[in-house]
Amino acid sequence: MTLNPQEYEKLLPEVRTLVNNVVQKNMGDSMLFSAGTDTQIIIAEAIKYKPELPCLTMHFTGGNPKDTEYVKKMVAFFKLNHETKFFGKEEVLSNAPKVVKALKKFDPMEIRNSMPVYIGLTLLKEKGYKSVFTGDALDELFGYPWQFHLSEEEFAQKQKEMWAEMGFSSKPMAESLGMTIKAPYLDPEFMDWAKKLPIKLKINMREGVKYGKWIMRKAYEDIIPKDVIWRPKAPLEAGTGTEVLRTYFNDMITDAEFKEKKQKILAEDDVKIQDKEQLLYYEHFRKIFGKPKDVYPDNGGIQCPYCKSYIKTKIQFCKICGAYPI
C-alpha cells in the first residue's frame, strides 16, 4: 500500500518529539549498540544530551555479524564514543550457566540471542556503568518480517497476543548483575502511541520493498543516513554472529554420546532434547534448578509436551525450552 504524503508528513515531527521525550525520561549511562533501527534512533536522540555516551557492539568471532557495516557508518556519521567487543567460544561456554541461571530457561534461541547481551552487560559493569540503553520492544510493537504476509485482521490479532506475553531477557540478566536496563520503547507513553498506530504506518513499502517500523524509519531518514535507517531487519543472532552457535558445539560431543544423554534425560526427567546446543543449556538448567516439571508446576496453563513445564500462553510457544507449537 502506497501512502499519500499527506497521510504521514504531519506525524513525522510528532514521532521525533515523542522519541526524544522517552529517551530523556529513560536516560542510560551506556548503550548496547547494534545499529539496528531501534538503537540507531535512540542514539540519535541520546547524544543530544550525552555526546560521549559509551556505545558497545558485540561481535562473535566465529560468526559473520550482519551489523558490522552499519555500526561503522553510524560511528563515523555521529562520531560516537564506541567500542566493539569480540568474544569467542570460551566466553560463550563460561557464561552459558550464568545466562541460563538469570533467565531460568534453556530455550536455545533465547540463550543464543541473550549471550552477547549478557557478555556486553558484564563488560559495561566492569567499566563502572550501572544503566544500559537497549532497543527492546520496537519489533514487538511494530511487527516482525515473518508477519508481513498476514492480513490486517490477522496482524492486529498477532500483535495483541504478542503484547500480552512479551518479555525481554535483558532485564533479568541486568538485574542478576546489579544493573538497570533503560528501554525507551517500553515507556508507557511510547507503547500507548505505538499500539494505536494504523498498521499501514507500521508496515509499508519503499522502493518496491516492504519494511517494518515504516513510520519510525521515515521520521529519521533525514537525520540518519538513508542506507542505514532503511537497512533490512537482522535478528540479534544474525547481527552479532551468534547464529552459528546452532551447530558450533556439535564437535564437543559425539553423536553416540548425544544419543545416550538424550535417552537418559527422557527416561529420568521426561524431557525431550532437540539438539546438542540445547543439551548444553539443559545440563546447566538441570544442575541449577532441577527438573522443568518441578520448577514450573501446574499453574493452570498448557503443559509443554517436550519439557513438561506448565506455561500460560496463547501463542503455543514454550518459553522454557523453545518448543513450538505446543
Protein Blocks (a to p, Z undefined) as FASTA:
>chain_A
ZZdfklmmmmmmmmmmmmmmmmmmmccfbdcdehpaklmmmmmmmmmmmmmlccdddddf
kbccfklmmmmmmmmmnopacddddddfklmmmmmmmmmmmnopabfklmmmmmmmmmmm
mmmmmnopabdcdfehklmmnopfklmmpcfklmmmmmmmmmmmgccfklmmmmmnopac
ddfklpmklmmmmmmpcfklmpcceehiacehklmmmmmmmmbcfklmmpccddfklmno
pmmmmmmmmmmpcfklmmmmmmmmmmmnopacfbfmlmmmmmmmmmmnopfklmmgcehi
acdfklopacddfklpafknopacZZ
